[in-house]
Amino acid sequence: MAATGAALVPLADAQGLTGPAYEVSRWSGPVSAFGLVDTTGKTWNLADLRGRAVLLNFWASWCEPCRAEMPTLQQVADLYGPDKLLVLAINFKEPAGARSSLPKAPG
């Protein structure tokens, strides 16, 4: 995953996107244990995902850039497959109806 993140930096620079929001750094240290329940009722525990690359994407239905990136995140997840990359889109402050209104990946 770090290689993927590092590959994004030159692309961002090429597009003129610079600044702290576009900096990529390697994650260090442990992540606190947590569990999340998805819209189907399945519970996702971080400990159960050990050894897999996990992308946690925090979003909101009112955030247009968040909604715009969802189809691309789905395509990346499909490209790598669930054994290599798991993308969890996390929205914890809105009702379930808002959470299920994500744009779908084309195709």
RAKAKA-V130580 format. One record per pair of residues at least 12 apart in sequence whose C-alpha atoms are under 8 Angstrom apart, sorted by the first residue. I is the first residue (numbers start at 1). J is the second residue. D is the distance in whole Angstrom. If there is no record, write none. Layout:
i=I j=J d=D
i=I j=J d=D
This chain:
i=1 j=53 d=6
i=2 j=26 d=7
i=5 j=24 d=6
i=6 j=24 d=7
i=9 j=22 d=7
i=9 j=23 d=7
i=9 j=24 d=7
i=33 j=45 d=8
i=33 j=46 d=6
i=33 j=47 d=7
i=34 j=46 d=6
i=34 j=47 d=8
i=39 j=96 d=7
i=39 j=99 d=8
i=39 j=100 d=7
i=52 j=83 d=7
i=52 j=84 d=6
i=52 j=85 d=6
i=52 j=86 d=7
i=53 j=84 d=6
i=53 j=85 d=5
i=53 j=86 d=6
i=54 j=85 d=6
i=54 j=86 d=5
i=54 j=87 d=6
i=54 j=88 d=7
i=55 j=85 d=7
i=55 j=86 d=6
i=55 j=87 d=5
i=55 j=88 d=6
i=56 j=87 d=6
i=56 j=88 d=5
i=56 j=89 d=6
i=56 j=90 d=7
i=57 j=87 d=7
i=57 j=88 d=6
i=57 j=89 d=5
i=57 j=90 d=6
i=58 j=89 d=6
i=58 j=90 d=5
i=58 j=91 d=6
i=59 j=89 d=7
i=59 j=90 d=6
i=59 j=91 d=6
i=60 j=91 d=6
i=60 j=94 d=8
i=60 j=99 d=8
i=61 j=98 d=6
i=61 j=99 d=7
i=61 j=101 d=8
i=61 j=102 d=8
i=67 j=102 d=7
i=67 j=103 d=7
i=68 j=103 d=8
i=70 j=102 d=7
i=70 j=103 d=7
i=70 j=104 d=7
i=70 j=105 d=7
i=71 j=103 d=6
i=71 j=104 d=5
i=71 j=105 d=4
i=71 j=106 d=7
i=72 j=105 d=7
i=73 j=87 d=7
i=74 j=87 d=8
i=74 j=104 d=8
i=74 j=105 d=6
i=75 j=105 d=6
